[in-house]
Amino acid sequence: MKKEFKDFTLGSFNLEIKAGDKLIFRSRKEGVKGLLDFIKKYGRRFKNLIIFDKKIGNAAALLFIYLGAKEVYGAVGSRLAKKTLRKFKIKFYFKKTIPNILNKTETDICPLEKLSLAKTPKVFYNLVKSIDKKI
């Protein structure tokens, strides 16, 4: 899986989702937009997903858990995402760990990261779903 992940990090997609060995979804969208597109299209139909993502914060981690991910690979991941994935016993690998995912201007923590604090995966998904058009 590490070879496939390395190829992913060099490519133009920001998100790839696999069910077993089969690639079932790709997105070039940034943030959690691609992930939300996947959830809208497939819901939680698939189990034991393997997810490659360029940047993983706590918001993405909670959505991965909501989906039932088995493994998560990130080029960059936040400390809080690590803590959340460990708590839910999701196997993960981050090429680089950073303190926080920042907003687009890098002046503060990402708004979705703030929103994700102290939320369960289901509660967070329902919150994000209700504001999806604004993201």
Secondary structure, DSSP 8 states (H G I E B T S, - for coil): -HHHHHHHHHSS-SEEEEETTEEEEEE---TTHHHHHHHHHHTT---SEEEEEEEE-HHHHHHHHHHTEEEEEEEEEEHHHHHHHHHTT-EEEEEEEES--B-TTSSSB-HHHHHHTT--HHHHHHHHHHHGGG-
